Each structure stands twice: as C-alpha cells, then as structure tokens.
Amino acid sequence: MVEIRLLLATFLLVFMRVAQSQNVIHKHYVLAGITPYFIAVGEVATVLWVVDNGWYSIPFVGTGGAVGAVLSMYVFNKWVRNG
C-alpha cells in the first residue's frame, strides 16, 4: 500500500510542478496562484512517506515522477494551451 501512496504522491508533485512551469511561461495567472497548494500536498506527502521507507522508495518515486511529468506536458498542451 505504501508503494501506491508514494507513486501517487510523487505523481501529483511532479505533475503540478510541470504544470506550474507551463502556467508561468504562458502567463496563466489564476492557475499559477492555485497550483502551489497542490504542489504543497504532493511535497509533504512524498517527504513523509520517503522518510518512513528510505531507499526502498526510489522506484516508486521515480515512476510517479516520470509519469507525472509526461502526462502534465500532454494535458497542458492538449487542454490548457489549445483550450
């Protein structure tokens, strides 16, 4: 169960960080003001669960981050930018 939580928390964290970068670059002010709260949730959850699980967390954190980054880029280009 902890594996899924790590993967999802890191997914959220990286997804929102990439989205925030796109918000700033493309001057989406409202979205840029809302996104940090989602980043904070992902950040705190990831840190807490990684501290509990140590090096064992790496594959789940890496996978969540990779999927989060790619999907965030796709979603932004598909729905926000072309919107």
N, C-alpha and C positions, 0 to 999 in steps of 0.2 A: 504493500500500500504506500509506503514512503517513496518508493520509486516513482509511482504515478504522480504523487504530490510534488516531488522535485521537478519532474519533467514539465508538469503543467505550470508551476510557479515560474520556472525559467522561461518557458514558452511565453507567458504573459509579460514577463520583464523585458525580454528581447523584442517581442512583437511591439510593445509600446515604445521602447527606446527608438526603434527604427521608424515607427510612425511619428514620433516626436521630431526626429531629424527631418522627415519629409514635411511636417507641419511648419517647421521653422523656415526651411528652404523655400517653401511655396507660400509663405505668409498667411497661413490659416490661423489667425489669432485666437479665435474661440477654442478650436481644438488644441492649440498649443497651451492654453490655460487649463484645460481639463485633463489632458494626458498625464501630467506629473503625479496625479493621485493614483492612477492605475500603475504607474511605474513604482511608486512607493509600496503598494501592496505586493507586487511581484518581488521587489528588492528585499523587503523584510521577510517574506515567506521563504525565499531562496536562502537567505543568510541563516535564518533559524534552522532550517532543515539540513543545510550543508554542515553546519557546526555539529549537529547531532550525528551525522553519518560519515563525515570525513571524506577520505579519498574514494570510498565506495560510491560517492555521488557523481563522479566525473562523467560516466557515460550518459547518465540521465540529464545532467545539466547541459552537456554538450549537445545531445539530441534535441532537447527542448529549445535551446538557443538557435540551433541550425534551422529547425522547422519554423520557429517564430520569426526569424529574420526573413526567410524566403517568403513565407506567407504574408507578412506585413508589407513587403515590397509589392507583391502581387495585388493585394487588396487595395493598397493606396493607388497604384497605377490603374486598376480596373474601376474602382468606385469613387474615390475621392478626387483624384486628379481629372478624370474624364467626366466626372459627375453629373 
